[in-house]
Amino acid sequence: MTIELVSAADRPDLVGPAEKMGGSLWPPYISTPAYFEYWNDLYKGDLARFQTIAIDSETGTIAALGNCIPFPWQDDLPDEGWDWVLETGGNAARQGTACDAVSALSVGVRPDHRSSGLAQRMLEAMKSAARAAGLGIMVAPVRPTRKHLYPLHDFETYCGWTREDGTPFDPWLRTHTQMGATFMKPALRSMTVTGTLEQWQRWTELRFPQSGIYWLPRGLAPLEVDLEKGIGVYTEPNYWLRHPLD
Ligand SMILES: CC(C)(COP(=O)(O)OP(=O)(O)OC[C@H]1O[C@@H](n2cnc3c(N)ncnc32)[C@H](O)[C@@H]1OP(=O)(O)O)[C@@H](O)C(=O)NCCC(=O)NCCS
């Protein structure tokens, strides 16, 4: 099986199908205000060359999508990881502000192409795009893929778990560290999703008889429901990792 990697700048015709495939991999509630405001900008102008699409050459179908965004570096990365970096990078692109760093935003590999090294290739493609643009730093607010299966353990405890060989317990954190990435700091408010109770019912098939916290399918933290206000708030923690770019 041959997988070809192209940028969205090279193949704008593939952006629609790639977004359709990539979007299908995420929980239905992962859409924050920053996403609605800036996500489509990733495929416009200079940002398009940072978006990587993997095509299965045999079938012509989309095997993976990787998104990242340049941003002006700051030493103290904030708790609002993913939302912050998408907004900061998005504004930098709109205003023509110089950037010296890149942040991964998402890697989505179609289930039948997983465990093949493709996810790592997608991260390598982000690094290549960053190097080609003269950016010297790469970070990622990482969403550990198995955290949702361990809802009773707090986020930082889970991220600190290791296997017997000393590598991270979580497979996605492990893939990053096997590429040389290092843990920087938690981003405990990386994505904030606020929805009406009707929206949360639709997204989760749960019902909310009282205010308080609820287990959330595929969530990395509980959903907080406020019946008086008629809203639910999900605050997703991620972990800032830094990748070597040399
Ligand atoms: C996160 C995601 C991209 C990871 O993709 P993946 O293919 O499952 O993961 P990896 O490439 O890291 O590899 C998984 C396994 O394949 C193994 N592998 C890696 N390269 C390989 C190769 N060339 N041949 C065989 N196996 C390989 C890895 O060692 C790993 O095995 P391990 O768990 O025993 O260590 C994928 O699960 C996904 O799309 N999830 C939905 C979206 C998401 O949550 N994205 C992450 C947040 S941005």
The ligand as a Gaussian input file, in Angstrom:
#p B3LYP/6-31G(d) Opt

LIG

0 1
 C       -4.009000       9.576000      17.324000
 C       -3.876000       8.758000      16.054000
 C       -3.532000       9.690000      14.903000
 C       -2.720000       7.773000      16.274000
 O       -2.565000       6.973000      15.145000
 P       -2.101000       5.452000      15.281000
 O       -1.770000       4.972000      13.940000
 O       -3.135000       4.729000      16.057000
 O       -0.868000       5.595000      16.243000
 P        0.667000       5.417000      16.088000
 O        1.153000       5.698000      14.715000
 O        1.198000       6.280000      17.139000
 O        0.970000       3.936000      16.362000
 C        0.205000       3.091000      17.142000
 C        0.958000       1.784000      17.238000
 O        1.494000       1.402000      15.976000
 C        2.890000       1.126000      16.095000
 N        3.623000       1.487000      14.875000
 C        4.198000       2.659000      14.602000
 N        4.823000       2.602000      13.408000
 C        4.624000       1.369000      12.926000
 C        5.015000       0.700000      11.743000
 N        5.748000       1.306000      10.799000
 N        4.624000      -0.558000      11.574000
 C        3.900000      -1.187000      12.508000
 N        3.497000      -0.607000      13.661000
 C        3.851000       0.651000      13.860000
 C        3.311000       1.986000      17.230000
 O        4.501000       1.475000      17.832000
 C        2.138000       1.868000      18.153000
 O        2.186000       0.652000      18.843000
 P        2.309000       0.599000      20.423000
 O        0.986000       1.123000      20.915000
 O        2.513000      -0.819000      20.721000
 O        3.456000       1.475000      20.784000
 C       -5.165000       7.987000      15.748000
 O       -5.456000       7.155000      16.842000
 C       -6.355000       8.895000      15.463000
 O       -6.526000       9.362000      14.346000
 N       -7.228000       9.146000      16.485000
 C       -8.393000      10.011000      16.343000
 C       -8.018000      11.478000      16.340000
 C       -7.174000      11.834000      17.547000
 O       -7.523000      11.569000      18.685000
 N       -6.012000      12.475000      17.294000
 C       -5.063000      12.795000      18.388000
 C       -5.180000      14.138000      18.915000
 S       -4.538000      15.356000      17.787000

